[in-house]
Amino acid sequence: MVFGSFMKKFIRSFLLWAPPVAQMVLIFYYSSRPAGSSALERFPLPAGLGHFIGYAILAFLFYRAFNGGSFRFAARSALYAFGAAALYGVFDEIHQLFVPGRQATVVDIFIDAAGAACAVGLLYLWNLNKNVEE
């Protein structure tokens, strides 16, 4: 029975944390492409908007994982989600220093953090609205 309990916890943790890890892999993939690569040329969004949306999604997925799958607003989970997404943005910009033709910019870090903050803010507003309706 102990093994069954362990497997339940493992599967639950996997289902919570696999989505943010997958988003991080996707971000890493695109940031690893050299400037002018076909993957970047085919990307459907302008760079700034891609950063903003990519990190908003990452913060949303981190929030879900930190909050145990619940979307009920929790300030601690929101802070952790924002911090984790923004920190990953910093690391990703540092990583881009080593990619041919790419550069790290403080502007991109701010855009990443703004996307993460927007996601957390929208979760807060959604919960605020939900509580008013109840």
N, C-alpha and C positions, 0 to 999 in steps of 0.2 A: 504493500500500500504506500510505503514511503516513496518508492520509485514513481508511482502514478502521480503523487502530489508534486514531486520534483518536475515531472514532465509537464504537468499543467502550468506550473510557474514558469518553466522554460518557454513553453509555447506562448504564454501570455506576454512574457518579456520580449520574445522575438517579434510578435505581432505589433508591439508598441514601438520597438526601436528599429526594426527593419526599414520602415518608411523614411525616417530622417537619415539613416545611413545611406539608403538608396539615393536620396536627394543630394547628399554630400558627394557621392560617387559621380552623379550626373554633373554637378557643378565642377568637380575636379576634372572630369573628362573634357568639358568645354574649355576650362582654363588651361588645360595642358596642350591644346592645339596651337601650333605656331601661327603668328599673324599671317593672314591671307590664306589659311587652309580652307579646304572646301567645306568642312564641318561648320566653320564660323561663317562662311559666306552664305550657307544655306539656312543658318539660324533665323527663324521667322521674326525676331524682335530686334529693335535697335539695342545696342550694348547696354546703355543705362537702364532701359526698361527691363531688359533681361536680368540684369543684376537685381533690380528692385523686386521683381516678381519671384525670381529664384530664391532670394533670401526671405521674402515674405512666406513663401511655401515652406521653407526650411524652419522658420520660427514657429509656424503653425504646427508642423509635424513634431518639433521638439516640445511644444506646449502640450500636445496630446500625450506624448510619451512621459514627460515629467509629471503630468496630472493623472496618470494611471488610466488613460483612455477617456476620461471625462472632459466635457467641454464647459462644465460649470466653472466660472471664473475663480481662479486662485492666484493671488498676487505673487506668491513665491514661485509658482510654476511659470507665470508670465515673465518674471525677472530672470529666471534660469533660461527660459526659451530665448528671450532677447539676448542675454549674455552669450549663450552658446552659439547662436546664429551670427552675432556680430564678431565674436572671437574667430569663428571659422572664416568669416570674411577677411579678417586681418591675415590669418594664415594663408588663405588662398591668394591674397595679393602678394605676400612674400614669395609664395611658390611661383607666381608669374614672373618674378625677377629672373628665374632660371629657364624660362621658356623662350626660345628664339623669337625675336621680333615682338615680344610682349613686354609690358612694363607694369609696375605697381603704381597705383595712384591713390592718394588720400581721398580724392573725390569718389572713387569707386567704393572705398571703405565706408564713407558716409552714405552713399546710395544703398549699400548692403544693409547698414544699420537702420536706415530709414524704412526700408522694406520690412525688416524684422519688427521695428516699432509699430509700423502700420498694421501688421498682422495681429500683434498683441492688442493694439488699440481697438481694432475691429472686433476681436473676441470679447473685450471688455464691454463695448457698446452693444454687441449682440446679447450678452448676458444681462446688461442693464435693461434693455428693451424687453427681454424675456421676463425679467422679474417684475416689471411694471404691468405686463399683461396678466400675470398670475394673480 
